[in-house]
């Protein structure tokens, strides 16, 4: 349904008073069943390219292709949604080319519900590689860590990377992340954020989270200005391992007209 928000609270020196009216008429989420024993539930998420039963597993087609499997094989096995990655696709082959070829639906021959992330995880994995590998269970404790981060810096306006393809400088802002995802054409898209590693202190986690909130609002404004009714935008909950920060982040996202939230 159409979601309207008029947020009067001032957060981080930004006054969120602009009325944002976003039409999500082509999307719907219904609760099909609630557990009598817990908060578990089953639902149905409706998108322009098909329905997704929830809970569900989103299969990764990071560079617009599954690894060692075709989209037809994924469909034959009953998969309902796949994910592709904004950061990797902006480097190669480029969102402009994918858009010219009909978007990810035609580019992948998936023809079903799709999600793209914003590149926010790459801010984490390419800036804190060893920590990312720890979380993924990929680090050899006996090996010397030779990881060289490709993240150059994060500032209020954008994240700055060095391309792993050709070494060129890449800038990714909230507005650019939304426009790239618009060209890629997935049904479900997300805001740009910084995913903080677990080993940073609370002060940095709070600073990062509130910058992610400001980025989220910029994403929402850009999404509103270019909305075509074919995509739905998710906010993201940050705050690291700190419960009070995560509650603050939940409150922030819930007070803006996102279709859903990613945790």
HELIX and SHEET records of a PDB file:
HELIX    1   1 UNK A   71  UNK A   76  1                                   6    
HELIX    2   2 UNK A   86  UNK A   91  1                                   6    
HELIX    3   3 UNK A   95  UNK A  100  1                                   6    
HELIX    4   4 UNK A  103  UNK A  108  1                                   6    
HELIX    5   5 UNK A  120  UNK A  125  1                                   6    
HELIX    6   6 UNK A  129  UNK A  136  1                                   8    
HELIX    7   7 UNK A  174  UNK A  184  1                                  11    
HELIX    8   8 UNK A  202  UNK A  226  1                                  25    
HELIX    9   9 UNK A  243  UNK A  254  1                                  12    
SHEET    1   A 2 UNK A   3  UNK A   5  0                                        
SHEET    2   A 2 UNK A  20  UNK A  22 -1                                        
SHEET    1   B 2 UNK A  10  UNK A  11  0                                        
SHEET    2   B 2 UNK A  14  UNK A  15 -1                                        
SHEET    1   C 3 UNK A  28  UNK A  34  0                                        
SHEET    2   C 3 UNK A  41  UNK A  47 -1                                        
SHEET    3   C 3 UNK A  50  UNK A  54 -1                                        
SHEET    1   D 6 UNK A  59  UNK A  60  0                                        
SHEET    2   D 6 UNK A  81  UNK A  85  1                                        
SHEET    3   D 6 UNK A 113  UNK A 117  1                                        
SHEET    4   D 6 UNK A 188  UNK A 190  1                                        
SHEET    5   D 6 UNK A 232  UNK A 236  1                                        
SHEET    6   D 6 UNK A 260  UNK A 262  1                                        
SHEET    1   E 3 UNK A 151  UNK A 154  0                                        
SHEET    2   E 3 UNK A 158  UNK A 162 -1                                        
SHEET    3   E 3 UNK A 169  UNK A 173 -1                                        
END                                                                             
